[in-house]
């Protein structure tokens, strides 16, 4: 397993659009396939985990700000918006994705890491922390699936459909209409999302191999996975921060309060003016909270 470097012009920006450091485009070749990622900065390593049908660009704003002080690593995980298909036999279920994080860290020679997760990536971050607590320095969760809410309604209709022949075609058909996909993603943020970014997220789905990867993830979702992870986190002895947008239609504040109450020493920070996609809605605030939490 190895990673390769290709210097590129800075591609991550802060909320004002100004460049925030020299970013490198890299790839990590794992047993399950290749993970593309961007990296900038030095210091304590922070690995960002996005959710289904988006890529690492979800984290551009916070990662850019944090890269001035920390080593920020922003992968495009194989969750439907990745450009390089994984191997046909790769396990891309949520537990399989958690093991990909472990293999990815191995390829970079990172033993312990700060994990930051959002949406279904937050669920996978919990599963990873439960399976590999010794590899987590700090766990930071933004609005995401927890306990039995994996995934929340109406997205809970997706896994059963993905498990039947032709189900993914049924799920993906409406998203071929630009207004539908932009409207669907728009429900996940409190501010308008750049239509070009939404189109970028959806473009890889035209590749049958990418669609195959996506089906593996969606069909593999089971609320028992996050229920088990939450139970394991009851004995988790590393610092945990939950930063929760208050305008979320799908992941309510009560979800975060429940997880914080059952996780020793967990800290909950509320973020006004943010929906599910907190990194897009409030990048500066979430960067401030992450930075303060990592320093202390």
Helices and strands as residue ranges (DSSP letters): E 2-7, E 24-30, E 33-40, E 45-49, G 56-59, H 60-66, E 71-76, H 94-108, E 113-119, H 120-131, G 133-135, E 136-144, H 156-162, H 167-173, G 174-176, H 178-186, H 195-203, G 204-206, H 208-219, H 223-233, E 239-245, H 253-262, E 267-271, H 278-281, H 283-295
